């Protein structure tokens, strides 16, 4: 009997690729070659868009037809910061005291390695009765323009139809598998600019201070809750992240003032309905003040409701002795794009050290996550969820 594919060795190889967004760094090349040798059909796709860097992406599959389970993730990583501050080089993939160190160890080369090892084991004796695929981008930590969105569109044109998806973002809190993200709040960011008239602070009658209406408008946005939350989601929350006027002195009333804010919202709202609420509050508080509101690209909230697929994943986690909690907390992931194609969940490693100096993952956690993914594959293709 052949030995199991080793998720630790795959993770080490991926970490040694300096794939800081948007550089591919050899990570997709390595993963594609490893999967190709095992019989996967591999496609590397480069997508471009004006004003954003070109990005390499990978789609690989084995088998054909339904059911089709896709694993999604990213090999790009955030910069390591001051590399001399690391106790182990960020791109060396070194193991010390039972931990694998390196940028991307938890977010999320470790999860890619765990699923790759699980898929290699599962298909070692033959193709699945259906399809297993990988949808891997190099753009998740960047602008997310030339990555998952375009790779999904390409796959659709190519004829791929996904039934269910798992994103390997680090969702676990204390033990691998203890938290499954079945949804995410939406995100809406905007810049509010209020216009006034510059003047000397000693002669306020000759000026118009934009800070006064700006403060009132921010109070209108933050003073009243948007909702009380739902059974699956915590209440929507708006945070002001910066206020500025551009004035560096004490004796000049500024010409304009700006504030930036972000709201994470639940499924009681859509982007359109939330914008209406925001604009109504601002208009009421602004009175006669002149202002402009500029939105950043938003993302809708989503929820994959409890059903056969989620139950299957929960039972697979239980097989290794962990009780999984379903959650919609935290930030966004590329699942926000995948949910337009099929039901999707996030399930990955414990993320306590992601984006930090000395990011690392216990070797035992990599093996545990790989075992969970193996259980999911076995259950999924033995008794496909409706």
N, C-alpha and C positions, 0 to 999 in steps of 0.2 A: 504494500500500500504506500502510495507517495506521501511525502510530508506535506503539511499545510503550508500554503504561501505565508511568508512572514511579514506582517504589517510593519514591524519595526524596521526591517531592512528597507522596505519601500519608503517609509517615512524618512529615514536617514538620507536616502538618495534624493528625495524631493527637496528636503531642507538644504542640501548642498547646492541646489540650483538657486542662484541669486535672482529670484524672480520678483524684484520690487516693482510694483505697478509703474508703468505698463510693460516692463520688460518680461519676456517669456523666460529667459534665463536657463533654458534647457529643461524645465520642469514638464511642460506638455510633450516635448520630444521624448523624454524618458518614459512618461506614462503611456504615450501612444505606442512606443516600441514594445513595452512590456505587455500591453494588452494585445497588440498585433501578433506577437509570438504565440499567444494563447488562443488565437483564432478569431479575435474580434476584428470587425471591419472598422477601420479608423479613418477619420477625416479631420484634418486641421484646417481651420478657416480663419483668414485674417479679414477683419472688418475695419472700415475707415469712415470718418465723418469729419467735415471741415471744423477746424478749431479744437479737435481732440486727437490724442495720439492713436496711431494704429494699434490694434490689439489682436493677438493670436488667441484662438479658442480651439477646443477639441470636442468632437462628438465621436463616440465609439459604441458599437453595439455587437451583440451576439444573439443568434436566434432570429426569430421572425414571428410576426403576428401577435395576437392577444394571448394573455395579458402582457402589457408592456410596463415594466417598472424602470423608471429612470432615476439615477443618482446624480444630483447636481452639486457643484462646488466650485471653488476657485483656487488656483495655484499662486495667484499674485498675493503679495504680502506688503505690509506697511514698512517704511524704512526702519532700520535697526537702531537708529539714533547713534549715540557715541559708542562705537564698537569696543573701545577700550574699557568701557564700563561693564561689559559682559564678563561673567566668570568663565564662560566657554564661548568661543567665537560663534556669532549668530548664524553663520552658514557652514559650520563644520559638521553638524549632526552628531555631536559627541554625547555619549552616555556616561552619567556619573551618579552614583548613589541611587540607581534604579530609575533615573529620569533621563529622558531624551531632550537635550537642549537645542534651541534654534528658532529663528524667526519663522513663524508659520506652524510650529509644532502643534499648537492647539487650534489656530485659526488660519487655514484649516487643512493643512497638508496631512496632519495626522488622521483626520477622518477620511480623506481621499485614500490614504494608504490602507486604512482598515477596510473600506468597502472594496477596494481593488483586490486585496488579499481574499476577502470573503467571496467575491465574484469569481476569482481564479480558482478557488477551491471548489465552488459550486459547479463550475463548468468543466472541471478537469476530466470528468468521465463522459462529457457530451454536452451538446447545446440544450438550453432550457426549453420547456414546452411553452414557448412564448418568447419574449424579448427582454434582455437586460441591456441597459445603455448607460453611458456616462455623458453628462453635459457639463463640461468644465470650461470655465472662463479665466481670462487673465485681467479682468477689468472690474472685479467686485469692490476692491478697495479704492478704486478711482472714480471717475465720473459715471460709470455704469452705462455708457452709451454704446460702445462697440463690443459689448460682451453678451451676457445672457439674453437680453432682449433680441438682438439680431441673430443669435445662434438658434433661438426658439423659432424665429421667423424662417430661417434657413431650413431647419429640420421639418417644419410644416410643408414648405415647398418641396422638400425632398421626399415627402410622403410619410413622415413619421407621425404616429398618433400615440400619445402617452396616456396610460390609464391611471397611473399613480406616480408620485414623485417623493423622494426623500432628499432634503438638503442637509449637508453635513456640518452646518454651523454649530459652534460649541454651545449647546443648550443646557447641559447638565450642571447641577449646582454643587452637590457634595459627592455623589457617586455617579459613575457613568450610567446613563439610562434613566436617572431619576426624574428627568424633566423632558417632556416632548412638547414642542411648540406646535400647536394646531392652528394658530392664527397670529396675526400681528396687527397692532394699531397702525392706522394711516399716519402720514407725516405731511405737514403743510408748513412751509417757511415763507416769510415775507419781510420786506423792508418797507417801513412807513416813513415817509419824508414829509415834514411839515415846513411850509415856507413862511418867512417873516420879512422883516426889514432891519438891516443892520443899523446900529447906532451906538451912541455913548450911553453907558449905564446911568450916568448922572442926568440924562435927559430922556427918560423912557417915553415921554409924550411924542418924541420925534422918531421913535422906532417901534417895531412890532416884534416882540420876543416869541419865537416859535416854540420855546420850551414849555410855555404855559399850556397851550392846547395839546402839545405832545403828551405831557404828563396826564392831562385829563383823559386823553384818548387811550393811553395805556391802562389807566385805572378802569376805564370802561371795558377793556378787553379782559383784564385779570380779576375784576371785582366780583363777578358772578360766575358760578360754575356753568359749564356748557351742558352737563348732564350728571346723573348720579351713578353712571356705570351700568353694566349689564351682568347677567349671570356669568358670561364668559370673559368679559373685559372690565378692567378698572375704568374709572371715569376719565374722560378726556381732559388733557392738561396743557395749558399754554404757559410757556416760559419766555420771558424777555431776555435775550442773550447779549444785547449791547445797546447803549444809548450814547450818541455822540453829536457834537455840533460843529466840530472843526475849529473851534475857538480855543486858542492856547493862552489867552490873557483874561484878566478879571474885569476889565473895564470896557469890554465890547459886547454888546448884545449881538448874537449871531444872526446870520441871514437865513439859515435853515438848520433844522435838527432832524436826526434820523434815529430810528430804533429798529432793531431786528428781533424777530420773535419766531418761535416754532411751536406748533401745537401737535401733540400726538393724540389722535382721536379714535374712538371705538366705532363699532358698526351701527350706532344710532345716527351717524352722519355719513354723508358722501362729501366729496371735495366740493361739489357745486353747492350743496346746502350749507356747508360750513362757511364757504366764502360769503354767502348771503348774510349769515349771522354776524360774521366779523365786520362786514361792510355796513350793516345796519347799526351796530354798536359804535363804530367809528364816526359815522355820519351824525349820529345823535350827540356825541361828545364834542365833535369838532366845531359845532355852531358855524361861525363864519370863516373859520380858518381854512386856508388853502393847503391841500395836501395831496400826496400821490402814494398809491399802494402798489408795490411790485412783488409779484409772487415768483418763487422758485419752482422748478418742476416738482410736483407733488406725487404722493403715492396713496392709493386707497387702502383702507383696512380690508382684511379678509378673514374668513373663518372656515376651516375644514371641520365640519360637524362630526360628532361621534358616530361611527358606523363600522361596517365590516373591515375597512382598511385600517382605521385607527385602532380598532379592537385587536386586529392581527399584530400590530406593532407593540401594543401594550402587553399582549400575551408573550411575544418573543422576548421582551425585556424581562418579564416575570420568570422566564425559564432560566435566567442566570441569577435569580434571587433578588431582583430589584423591583420595587413597586413604583411604576411611573406615574407622575402627576402631569396632567394636561394644563398647559399654560399659554397665555397670549401676551405675556409681559415682555419688556425689553425693546430693543430697537428693531429695525427692519432687516430683511435679508433678501436674497434674490428670489425667494419664494413669492415675493410680491408680484413678480413677473410670471412665474410658472403657474400661479393659481388661475390664470386666464386660459390655461390649456388642460389642466387636470387637478384633482385633489392633491394637496401637498402638505407635508409636515417637515419640521426641522428636528433632527436628532443627531447630536454629536457629543464631543468631549466636554469635560469640565473646563470652563474658560477663565479661570482665575488669573492666569498670567498672560492672556492674549494682549498683544500690542505693548507689552512691557519689556524692560530690560530683563534678560535671562528668562524669556518665555520658554516653558518646558512642559512636558507631559510625562507622567509616570508610564514606564514601559507596560506595566500591568494594565493600565487604562486603555492603551492601544489594543492590547490583546482582548480585553473585555469588550470593547466596542466592535472589534472584528467578529467576536463570537455572537454579539447581538445581531449584526448585519447578516451573518450566516443563518441564524434562526429565522430572520425575516424572509430571506430568500427561500429557505426550505418551506416555510408556511405559505408564502405567496404563490409558489408554483405547484405546491401539493394541493392546495385548496384556494384558488384565486378568489379574492374578494369581489363582491358584486359591484 
